[in-house]
Amino acid sequence: MYKTEILKGIKDTKLRAEKLSELINNQTKIGWDFEGAIHAHKYDVIVIFKENPSYKLNQDINKGIKKVTSKFNKVVDAINSKE
């Protein structure tokens, strides 16, 4: 799955680059990989992202690990409280 974001009308190239980096970093944190960018009319930039399939899988695995760890800690606490 792909998605696009648009950076609108940023004339200053340095600021545009900073905003582009910020957008890419934010999207990467939520599971979207940067694919490319296209310069558009009047300083707009169209940014293309592709969904990272392993990101969701890793999130699900981490949730499962946290649940198991939580249950294990409860059992250990219960055993320790009986001693």
Contact map, one row per residue, 1 for C-alpha under 8 A:
11100000000000000000000000000000000000000000000001100000000000000000000000000000000
11110000000000000000000000000000000000000000000111100000000000000000000000000000000
11111000000000000000000000000000000000000000000111100000000000000000000000000000000
01111100000000000000000000000000000000000000011110000000000000000000000000000000000
00111110000000000000000000000000000000000000011100000000000000000000000000000000000
00011111000000000000000000000000000000000001111000000000000000000000000000000000000
00001111110000010011000000000000000000000001111000000000000000000000000000000000000
00000111110000000000000000000000000000000011100000000000000000000000000000000000000
00000011111000000000000000000000000000000111000000000000000000000000000000000000000
00000011111110110000000000000000000000000011000000000000000000000000000000000000000
00000000111110110000000000000000000000000010000000000000000000000000000000000000000
00000000011111110000000000000000000000000000000000000000000000000000000000000000000
00000000011111111000000000000000000000000000000000000000000000000000000000000000000
00000000000111111100000000000000000000000000000000000000000000000000000000000000000
00000000011111111110000000000000000000000000000000000000000000000000000000000000000
00000010011111111111000000000000000000000000000000000000000000000000000000000000000
00000000000011111111100000000000000000000000000000000000000000000000000000000000000
00000000000001111111110000000000000000000000000000000000000000000000000000000000000
00000010000000111111111000000000000000000000000000000000000000000000000000000000000
00000010000000011111111100000000000000000000000000000000000000000000000000000000000
00000000000000001111111110000000000000000000000000000000000000000000000000000000000
00000000000000000111111111000000000000000000000000000000000000000000000000000000000
00000000000000000011111111100000000000000000000000000000000000000000000000000000000
00000000000000000001111111110000110000000000000000000000000000000000000000000000000
00000000000000000000111111111000000000000000000000000000000000000000000000000000000
00000000000000000000011111111100000000000000000000000000000000000000000000000000000
00000000000000000000001111111111110000000000000000000000000000000000000000000000000
00000000000000000000000111111111110000000000000000000000000000000000000000000000000
00000000000000000000000011111111000000000000000000000000000000000000000000000000000
00000000000000000000000001111111000000000000000000000000000000000000000000000000000
00000000000000000000000000111111100000000000000000111011000000000000000000000000000
00000000000000000000000000111111110000000000000011110000000000000000000000000000000
00000000000000000000000100110011111000000000000011110000000000000000000000000000000
00000000000000000000000100110001111100000000001111000000000000000000000000000000000
00000000000000000000000000000000111110000000001111000000000000000000000000000000000
00000000000000000000000000000000011111000000001110000000000000000000000000000000000
00000000000000000000000000000000001111100000111100000000000000000000000000000000000
00000000000000000000000000000000000111110000111000000000000000000000000000000000000
00000000000000000000000000000000000011111011110000000000000000000000000000000000000
00000000000000000000000000000000000001111111110000000000000000000000000000000000000
00000000000000000000000000000000000000111111000000000000000000000000000000000000000
00000000100000000000000000000000000000011111000000000000000000000000000000000000000
00000001111000000000000000000000000000111111100000000000000000000000000000000000000
00000111110000000000000000000000000000111111110000000000000000000000000000000000000
00000111000000000000000000000000000011110011111000000000000000000000000000000000000
00011110000000000000000000000000000011110001111100000000000000000000000000000000000
00011110000000000000000000000000011111000000111110000000000000000000000000000000000
01111000000000000000000000000000011110000000011111000000000000000000000000000000000
01110000000000000000000000000001111100000000001111100000000000000000000000000000000
11100000000000000000000000000001111000000000000111110000000000000000000000000000000
11100000000000000000000000000011100000000000000011111000000000000000000000000000000
00000000000000000000000000000011100000000000000001111111000000000000000000000000000
00000000000000000000000000000010000000000000000000111111100000000000000000000000000
00000000000000000000000000000000000000000000000000011111110000000000000000000000000
00000000000000000000000000000010000000000000000000011111111000000000000000000000000
00000000000000000000000000000010000000000000000000011111111100000000000000000000000
00000000000000000000000000000000000000000000000000001111111110000000000000000000000
00000000000000000000000000000000000000000000000000000111111111000000000000000000000
00000000000000000000000000000000000000000000000000000011111111100000000000000000000
00000000000000000000000000000000000000000000000000000001111111110000000000000000000
00000000000000000000000000000000000000000000000000000000111111111000000000000000000
00000000000000000000000000000000000000000000000000000000011111111100000000000000000
00000000000000000000000000000000000000000000000000000000001111111110000000000000000
00000000000000000000000000000000000000000000000000000000000111111111000000000000000
00000000000000000000000000000000000000000000000000000000000011111111100000000000000
00000000000000000000000000000000000000000000000000000000000001111111110000000000000
00000000000000000000000000000000000000000000000000000000000000111111111000000000000
00000000000000000000000000000000000000000000000000000000000000011111111100000000000
00000000000000000000000000000000000000000000000000000000000000001111111110000000000
00000000000000000000000000000000000000000000000000000000000000000111111111000000000
00000000000000000000000000000000000000000000000000000000000000000011111111100000000
00000000000000000000000000000000000000000000000000000000000000000001111111110000000
00000000000000000000000000000000000000000000000000000000000000000000111111111000000
00000000000000000000000000000000000000000000000000000000000000000000011111111100000
00000000000000000000000000000000000000000000000000000000000000000000001111111110000
00000000000000000000000000000000000000000000000000000000000000000000000111111111000
00000000000000000000000000000000000000000000000000000000000000000000000011111111100
00000000000000000000000000000000000000000000000000000000000000000000000001111111110
00000000000000000000000000000000000000000000000000000000000000000000000000111111111
00000000000000000000000000000000000000000000000000000000000000000000000000011111111
00000000000000000000000000000000000000000000000000000000000000000000000000001111111
00000000000000000000000000000000000000000000000000000000000000000000000000000111111
00000000000000000000000000000000000000000000000000000000000000000000000000000011111
